[in-house]
Every structure is written in structure tokens, then in C-alpha cells.
Amino acid sequence: MPPKRAAPSSSAASNAPAKKLRPSTKGTGAENAAALEPARDPRWAPLSGSANADMNYKITMSNPVEAYSFTLLCQPPFPNGDEDDEEDEDEEPKQRCDGGKTCLCSKPAADHPDHPWKLTVAGKTKYFIQHTQCDLRDPDNFEMYTFNDHMAYGVLEVIQNLFLDYQNAGDNVKEQWVVCEALGLFLASGRGMEMSM
């Protein structure tokens, strides 16, 4: 294989490592917001929907007190394990989830200590971002046909990226726990089954 060509000298400045930005007391609000933006993970391509989803997670979960506080899910996002999915006549019908308008979703766990479905706000956010990551890897969403196992490999890549998130968390045990919550819910919700194509 021939060696790669050297980049032109005019683009040497663009290949230089990015400098870490510090918050500035001068300038507009937009400039200060850009300065406070977290560092972009180098594993993502420069133009990447996955990178945007990852950056959105980092920005929205930048407050650790809010991110690692526990919140509720009104019901699990997967079947409860009963053999027949139909409701028993003796049981009350399940309340449909409406995102917290009338159900318990997103309510603080401290207000409802007996409710069984608790997880961190960051874990819930990371779980929902994995669905976005899967949608970005599904050629049907873009009216494309590549090959039969494209989606299966895409879901596998999403799970591998969760393992990388765990590793990148380093000594941050709370962030590692967030990845465990997201991975557990993701696999139990059935999205991981698309891997078995």
C-alpha cells in the first residue's frame, strides 16, 4: 500500500491540536457559551450526528447535582416478563405514560420513595440518546438499502460506544453508573435484540 500523501502546508494550522477554551469575562453571551462548551470526543467524525447527540448530553448534564439526582419512570420501558401481555381482568389497567403530565415520569424520587422505577436524570437521558444513536444507524430511516445486517452492526456499535463511555469516565464512579443504567435499560427495552439479525 503506498504511503499517505503529506497534507499541504497551508492546512497545517487546521491540523494543529485544538486549544482548550477558557471562560472569558469579555465578549458576547454566545462567545462565552462557546468557551464553556465541553471538549468534543475525538472518536467522532467532524460532521457527525452521534457527536451532536453526545455533545448535547454533556451540555445538558453539566450540572452534577441535577444530573446525578434520582428521578422516576412511571413504568419500565420494556415488557414486565409476563407470558401474556394482555392485562388480567382483576388488575387495574395500566396508566399510559404521558411524559410526566399526569404520570410519575421525571418526578423526584425522594417525593415517591415506594415507587420501584428510579434512575438518575443522566442515566435516563443517556438511555434515550441511545435510541437516537440507533436511529442514526438505521438505513431505513434514510430510505437506503445497504445490506441486511447494517442495523444489527449499528446497534452493536451503539453498545460498544457505551463501553467506551464507561472507560472514558475514568474514576468518575457516578458517570460509570450512568452508563450501566443506560446499558441495562437499553438491552432490556428490546433495542438490543436488533443485534441478533
C-alpha positions as CSV (number, residue, x, y, z in Angstrom):
1,M,0.0,0.0,0.0
2,P,1.5,3.4,-0.9
3,P,2.3,5.8,1.8
4,K,-0.2,8.6,2.5
5,R,0.5,12.0,1.0
6,A,1.5,14.8,3.3
7,A,-1.0,17.5,3.9
8,P,-0.4,20.8,2.2
9,S,1.4,23.3,4.3
10,S,-1.5,25.8,4.2
11,S,-3.7,23.4,6.2
12,A,-1.0,22.8,8.8
13,A,-2.8,25.3,11.1
14,S,-6.1,23.4,10.8
15,N,-4.4,20.1,11.8
16,A,-3.0,21.6,15.0
17,P,-4.5,20.3,18.2
18,A,-7.4,22.3,19.4
19,K,-6.7,24.6,22.3
20,K,-8.7,24.3,25.4
21,L,-11.0,27.3,25.7
22,R,-11.3,29.2,29.0
23,P,-14.3,31.2,30.1
24,S,-14.0,34.8,29.2
25,T,-15.3,37.8,31.1
26,K,-15.4,39.8,27.9
27,G,-17.4,39.3,24.8
28,T,-21.0,38.4,23.9
29,G,-23.0,35.7,25.6
30,A,-22.7,33.4,22.5
31,E,-18.9,33.7,22.7
32,N,-18.9,32.9,26.4
33,A,-21.2,29.9,25.8
34,A,-18.9,28.6,23.1
35,A,-15.9,29.0,25.5
36,L,-17.8,26.9,28.2
37,E,-18.7,24.1,25.8
38,P,-17.2,20.8,26.8
39,A,-14.4,19.2,24.8
40,R,-15.5,17.1,21.8
41,D,-14.7,13.4,22.0
42,P,-12.1,12.6,19.3
43,R,-13.7,9.3,18.4
44,W,-16.5,11.0,16.5
45,A,-16.1,12.3,12.9
46,P,-16.0,16.1,12.4
47,L,-19.6,16.0,10.9
48,S,-21.5,13.5,13.0
49,G,-25.0,13.2,14.4
50,S,-23.6,10.9,17.0
51,A,-21.1,13.6,18.1
52,N,-24.0,16.1,18.3
53,A,-26.0,13.7,20.5
54,D,-23.0,13.1,22.7
55,M,-22.3,16.9,23.0
56,N,-26.0,17.5,23.8
57,Y,-25.7,15.0,26.7
58,K,-22.5,16.7,28.0
59,I,-24.0,20.1,27.9
60,T,-27.4,19.2,29.4
61,M,-25.8,17.1,32.2
62,S,-23.1,19.7,33.0
63,N,-24.6,20.4,36.5
64,P,-23.6,17.3,38.5
65,V,-26.1,17.9,41.3
66,E,-29.0,17.8,38.8
67,A,-27.5,15.1,36.6
68,Y,-26.9,12.6,39.3
69,S,-30.2,13.2,41.2
70,F,-32.7,10.3,41.1
71,T,-35.9,10.6,39.1
72,L,-38.7,8.2,38.3
73,L,-40.0,6.3,35.4
74,C,-43.8,5.6,35.7
75,Q,-43.3,2.1,34.3
76,P,-40.5,0.1,32.8
77,P,-39.7,0.8,29.1
78,F,-39.9,-3.0,28.5
79,P,-42.4,-5.8,29.0
80,N,-42.8,-6.9,32.6
81,G,-42.0,-10.5,31.8
82,D,-45.5,-11.9,32.0
83,E,-46.2,-14.6,29.4
84,D,-49.3,-12.9,28.1
85,D,-49.1,-9.2,27.5
86,E,-52.9,-8.8,28.0
87,E,-54.0,-7.3,31.2
88,D,-55.6,-9.5,33.8
89,E,-59.3,-8.8,34.5
90,D,-58.5,-8.4,38.2
91,E,-55.8,-5.9,37.7
92,E,-56.3,-2.2,37.2
93,P,-55.5,-1.1,33.6
94,K,-52.0,0.4,33.3
95,Q,-51.9,4.2,33.1
96,R,-50.3,5.3,29.8
97,C,-47.1,7.3,30.1
98,D,-47.5,10.9,29.0
99,G,-44.0,12.1,29.9
100,G,-44.8,13.4,33.3
101,K,-48.0,15.4,32.7
102,T,-50.2,13.0,34.8
103,C,-47.8,10.1,35.3
104,L,-44.8,9.9,37.7
105,C,-42.2,10.3,35.0
106,S,-39.5,12.8,35.8
107,K,-40.7,13.4,39.3
108,P,-38.1,13.5,42.1
109,A,-37.5,10.0,43.6
110,A,-37.5,11.5,47.1
111,D,-41.1,12.5,46.7
112,H,-42.2,8.9,45.9
113,P,-39.8,6.6,47.8
114,D,-42.0,3.5,47.3
115,H,-42.0,3.7,43.5
116,P,-39.8,0.9,42.1
117,W,-38.5,2.5,38.9
118,K,-35.8,5.0,39.9
119,L,-32.7,6.1,38.0
120,T,-30.5,9.2,37.7
121,V,-31.5,12.0,35.4
122,A,-28.3,11.5,33.5
123,G,-29.0,7.7,33.1
124,K,-32.4,8.4,31.7
125,T,-31.0,11.0,29.3
126,K,-28.2,8.7,28.2
127,Y,-30.7,5.9,27.7
128,F,-32.9,8.0,25.4
129,I,-29.8,9.2,23.5
130,Q,-29.0,5.6,22.6
131,H,-32.3,5.4,20.7
132,T,-31.2,8.4,18.7
133,Q,-27.8,6.7,18.1
134,C,-29.7,3.6,16.8
135,D,-31.9,5.7,14.6
136,L,-28.8,7.3,13.0
137,R,-27.5,3.8,12.2
138,D,-30.7,2.5,10.6
139,P,-30.6,2.9,6.8
140,D,-34.4,2.6,6.6
141,N,-34.7,6.0,8.2
142,F,-32.8,7.4,5.3
143,E,-34.7,5.3,2.6
144,M,-31.5,3.4,1.9
145,Y,-30.7,-0.2,1.4
146,T,-27.2,-1.2,2.1
147,F,-27.2,-4.8,3.3
148,N,-29.4,-6.9,5.6
149,D,-27.2,-6.7,8.7
150,H,-26.5,-3.0,8.6
151,M,-28.8,-2.2,11.5
152,A,-27.5,-5.1,13.6
153,Y,-24.0,-3.8,13.2
154,G,-25.2,-0.3,14.0
155,V,-26.8,-1.4,17.3
156,L,-23.6,-3.3,18.2
157,E,-21.6,-0.1,17.6
158,V,-24.0,1.8,19.9
159,I,-23.3,-0.8,22.7
160,Q,-19.6,-0.6,22.0
161,N,-19.7,3.1,22.4
162,L,-21.4,2.7,25.8
163,F,-18.4,0.6,26.8
164,L,-16.1,3.3,25.6
165,D,-18.2,5.9,27.6
166,Y,-17.7,3.7,30.7
167,Q,-13.9,3.5,30.1
168,N,-13.7,7.3,29.3
169,A,-15.4,8.1,32.6
170,G,-12.2,7.1,34.3
171,D,-12.5,7.4,38.1
172,N,-15.9,9.1,37.9
173,V,-18.0,6.4,39.5
174,K,-21.2,8.3,39.1
175,E,-20.7,8.6,35.4
176,Q,-19.9,4.9,35.2
177,W,-23.1,4.2,37.0
178,V,-25.0,6.3,34.4
179,V,-23.6,4.1,31.6
180,C,-24.6,1.0,33.5
181,E,-28.2,2.3,33.9
182,A,-28.4,3.3,30.2
183,L,-26.9,0.0,29.0
184,G,-29.2,-2.1,31.3
185,L,-32.4,-0.3,30.2
186,F,-31.3,-0.3,26.5
187,L,-30.8,-4.1,26.5
188,A,-33.9,-4.8,28.5
189,S,-36.1,-2.5,26.3
190,G,-35.6,-4.7,23.2
191,R,-33.5,-2.4,21.1
192,G,-30.5,-4.7,21.7
193,M,-32.5,-7.5,20.1
194,E,-31.9,-5.8,16.7
195,M,-28.3,-7.0,17.1
196,S,-29.4,-10.6,16.7
197,M,-30.3,-10.2,13.0
